[in-house]
Amino acid sequence: MRFRKIHGAGNDFILFTDPGPRAGTDWAKEAERLCARRTGVGADGLVVSRFVSPTSTVLDVDCFNADGSTATMCGNALRCAAWAAQCDQGFRTMQLRMAGVMHEATVDADSVWVTADVGAIQPRVLQTVINGRPTWFDSAHTGTEHVVAVVENVDAIHTEVVGRVVRHHKNVAPLGTNVNFVQHLGGQALKIRTYERGVEAETLSCGSGAVAAVVIATMRGLVARREVTVHNEAGEPLTVRPHDDHPNRAAWVGGPVTQTFEGVLA
Ligand SMILES: N[C@H](CCC[C@H](N)C(=O)O)C(=O)O
């Protein structure tokens, strides 16, 4: 079976495009096996993308985290699936359905954009001590669970240590959460580090996390409600801007997509 190894601004995936019916495939188990960095292909997640019909521009996209859990939303996986569809079929705009939610996508020369729904926001959902300082996290649902702490310097944080504690905090049980640390760089620019649930590690970028960061930074008055650049560990920033038709309920997130290689499973 052929696959693409592809990343959206450093968030890397094993992507299967139109893999046929494959009725017996346990994709969750395959995600765990193939995402393993040493014994598999290595990735943050496994993505299966299928056109709903041969003539349609609608794709069904399933995303599994490296631990086999299902991601209800993954902005970077959607961006990678849209890039691949453009590459294979030539469509520049399409719709992508993930976990029953429809997303729009646009493929430009150097960026791939997808929409993320913005749901409930809960200020001060939990507090923990970071480097001796009590720090609040706000939550923002952007298709999946995210909490965001605004800090002075994201580079001073032991992301994996704090991320793991917050991810399991009783106030976000039983689902847990993705954990974002955000620094305001001034103007319309943020810097982010994300600990991802399901990968159980820091990833180099996170689309829905970038949207959550912008939602919280806007709520706190740090940035204005227009385009924001979100710098990440990959050094490949994502751009987040409000959706033109319903700016309070959805955002576009865009940035680079890179195919690293294609392969055939043994
Ligand atoms: N990296 C993803 C989010 C994955 C979410 C996943 N970790 C979960 O909540 O299950 C993104 O680009 O939006």
The ligand as an SDF file (V2000), in Angstrom:
LIG
                    3D

 13 12  0  0  0  0  0  0  0  0999 V2000
   -2.0740   18.8940   15.3670 N   0  0  0  0  0  0  0  0  0  0  0  0
   -3.4650   19.0310   15.1260 C   0  0  0  0  0  0  0  0  0  0  0  0
   -4.3630   18.8340   16.2900 C   0  0  0  0  0  0  0  0  0  0  0  0
   -4.4180   17.4080   16.7090 C   0  0  0  0  0  0  0  0  0  0  0  0
   -5.3560   17.2200   17.8370 C   0  0  0  0  0  0  0  0  0  0  0  0
   -5.1030   15.9670   18.5510 C   0  0  0  0  0  0  0  0  0  0  0  0
   -3.8450   15.9400   19.2230 N   0  0  0  0  0  0  0  0  0  0  0  0
   -6.2620   15.6740   19.4540 C   0  0  0  0  0  0  0  0  0  0  0  0
   -6.7710   16.5460   20.1300 O   0  0  0  0  0  0  0  0  0  0  0  0
   -6.6980   14.5270   19.4610 O   0  0  0  0  0  0  0  0  0  0  0  0
   -3.7690   20.2800   14.3590 C   0  0  0  0  0  0  0  0  0  0  0  0
   -2.9600   20.6640   13.5120 O   0  0  0  0  0  0  0  0  0  0  0  0
   -4.8270   20.8770   14.5410 O   0  0  0  0  0  0  0  0  0  0  0  0
  1  2  1  0
  2  3  1  0
  2 11  1  0
  3  4  1  0
  4  5  1  0
  5  6  1  0
  6  7  1  0
  6  8  1  0
  8  9  2  0
  8 10  1  0
 11 12  2  0
 11 13  1  0
M  END
$$$$
